[in-house]
Amino acid sequence: MPFNPSYTLPEAIKKIERYCAYRERCHKETLSKLKEMRMIPEAVDQIMAHLILEGYLNEERFAKSFARGKFAIKKWGRNRIINELRQRNISKHNIQTALQEINEEDYQRTLDTLARKRVNQLTGRSLPEKRRKLADYLFYRGWESHLVYDKIEDLLKGYDT
């Protein structure tokens, strides 16, 4: 039988402050952690209010950090970032603000780099199969369809096979 410690309010606040200070967290993650700690609803409300007032939780800051990180590290497109933020119950306003963190030139350059790298990996395949595989790859990563199709046409116009 697993041991589940119980926490006093000050202990829980200290623990959750460390949890939020480690990296940016959204409200949904923090609520989940408090439920995992078996905190009662009244304590959860009190702790959440404390975290927001003290600046440990800020949804706009979280959304901006999330968008920058997922684009820079995982090379996600806007659609994937939007969907992931929606799953975390981030407001439309904060999502739009977060997307402004992505530089348009970097966005286009990243799409080009990803597409070129993937095309080079798709050797020995027919042209329709290359198109499909490249499109599937870029769609999975959340790139917009008009950008994907334009990039496919640009990259594969010279291929005859």
Contacts in CASP RR format, 6 or more apart in sequence:
PFRMAT RR
TARGET T0000
AUTHOR 0000-0000-0000
METHOD contacts of the structure
MODEL  1
MPFNPSYTLPEAIKKIERYCAYRERCHKETLSKLKEMRMIPEAVDQIMAH
LILEGYLNEERFAKSFARGKFAIKKWGRNRIINELRQRNISKHNIQTALQ
EINEEDYQRTLDTLARKRVNQLTGRSLPEKRRKLADYLFYRGWESHLVYD
KIEDLLKGYDT
4 38 0 8 1.000
6 38 0 8 1.000
7 15 0 8 1.000
7 37 0 8 1.000
7 39 0 8 1.000
9 43 0 8 1.000
9 46 0 8 1.000
9 47 0 8 1.000
12 34 0 8 1.000
12 37 0 8 1.000
12 39 0 8 1.000
12 43 0 8 1.000
12 47 0 8 1.000
13 47 0 8 1.000
13 50 0 8 1.000
15 37 0 8 1.000
16 30 0 8 1.000
16 33 0 8 1.000
16 34 0 8 1.000
16 37 0 8 1.000
16 47 0 8 1.000
16 51 0 8 1.000
16 56 0 8 1.000
17 51 0 8 1.000
17 54 0 8 1.000
17 56 0 8 1.000
19 25 0 8 1.000
19 30 0 8 1.000
19 33 0 8 1.000
20 30 0 8 1.000
20 51 0 8 1.000
20 56 0 8 1.000
20 57 0 8 1.000
21 56 0 8 1.000
24 58 0 8 1.000
24 61 0 8 1.000
24 62 0 8 1.000
24 65 0 8 1.000
24 66 0 8 1.000
25 33 0 8 1.000
25 56 0 8 1.000
25 57 0 8 1.000
25 62 0 8 1.000
26 57 0 8 1.000
26 59 0 8 1.000
26 62 0 8 1.000
26 63 0 8 1.000
26 66 0 8 1.000
26 88 0 8 1.000
26 89 0 8 1.000
26 90 0 8 1.000
27 48 0 8 1.000
27 57 0 8 1.000
27 59 0 8 1.000
27 89 0 8 1.000
28 88 0 8 1.000
28 89 0 8 1.000
29 88 0 8 1.000
30 48 0 8 1.000
30 51 0 8 1.000
30 57 0 8 1.000
31 44 0 8 1.000
31 48 0 8 1.000
34 43 0 8 1.000
34 44 0 8 1.000
34 47 0 8 1.000
34 48 0 8 1.000
35 44 0 8 1.000
39 47 0 8 1.000
48 57 0 8 1.000
51 57 0 8 1.000
52 58 0 8 1.000
59 90 0 8 1.000
59 91 0 8 1.000
59 94 0 8 1.000
60 94 0 8 1.000
60 97 0 8 1.000
60 98 0 8 1.000
62 90 0 8 1.000
63 85 0 8 1.000
63 90 0 8 1.000
63 94 0 8 1.000
63 95 0 8 1.000
63 97 0 8 1.000
63 98 0 8 1.000
64 97 0 8 1.000
64 98 0 8 1.000
64 101 0 8 1.000
66 81 0 8 1.000
66 84 0 8 1.000
66 85 0 8 1.000
66 88 0 8 1.000
66 98 0 8 1.000
67 81 0 8 1.000
67 85 0 8 1.000
67 98 0 8 1.000
67 99 0 8 1.000
67 101 0 8 1.000
67 102 0 8 1.000
68 101 0 8 1.000
68 102 0 8 1.000
70 76 0 8 1.000
70 80 0 8 1.000
70 81 0 8 1.000
70 84 0 8 1.000
71 77 0 8 1.000
71 81 0 8 1.000
71 102 0 8 1.000
71 106 0 8 1.000
71 107 0 8 1.000
71 110 0 8 1.000
74 141 0 8 1.000
75 110 0 8 1.000
75 114 0 8 1.000
75 141 0 8 1.000
76 84 0 8 1.000
76 141 0 8 1.000
76 142 0 8 1.000
77 107 0 8 1.000
77 111 0 8 1.000
77 141 0 8 1.000
77 142 0 8 1.000
77 143 0 8 1.000
77 144 0 8 1.000
78 99 0 8 1.000
78 102 0 8 1.000
78 107 0 8 1.000
78 142 0 8 1.000
78 143 0 8 1.000
78 144 0 8 1.000
79 142 0 8 1.000
79 143 0 8 1.000
79 144 0 8 1.000
80 140 0 8 1.000
80 141 0 8 1.000
80 142 0 8 1.000
81 98 0 8 1.000
81 99 0 8 1.000
81 142 0 8 1.000
82 95 0 8 1.000
82 99 0 8 1.000
83 142 0 8 1.000
85 94 0 8 1.000
85 95 0 8 1.000
85 98 0 8 1.000
86 95 0 8 1.000
90 98 0 8 1.000
111 138 0 8 1.000
111 143 0 8 1.000
111 147 0 8 1.000
111 151 0 8 1.000
112 151 0 8 1.000
114 137 0 8 1.000
114 138 0 8 1.000
114 141 0 8 1.000
114 143 0 8 1.000
115 134 0 8 1.000
115 138 0 8 1.000
115 151 0 8 1.000
115 152 0 8 1.000
115 155 0 8 1.000
116 155 0 8 1.000
118 133 0 8 1.000
118 134 0 8 1.000
118 137 0 8 1.000
118 138 0 8 1.000
119 130 0 8 1.000
119 134 0 8 1.000
119 155 0 8 1.000
119 156 0 8 1.000
122 129 0 8 1.000
122 130 0 8 1.000
122 133 0 8 1.000
122 134 0 8 1.000
124 161 0 8 1.000
125 133 0 8 1.000
126 161 0 8 1.000
127 156 0 8 1.000
127 159 0 8 1.000
127 160 0 8 1.000
127 161 0 8 1.000
130 156 0 8 1.000
130 159 0 8 1.000
131 152 0 8 1.000
131 156 0 8 1.000
134 148 0 8 1.000
134 152 0 8 1.000
134 155 0 8 1.000
134 156 0 8 1.000
135 148 0 8 1.000
135 149 0 8 1.000
135 152 0 8 1.000
138 148 0 8 1.000
138 151 0 8 1.000
139 145 0 8 1.000
139 148 0 8 1.000
END
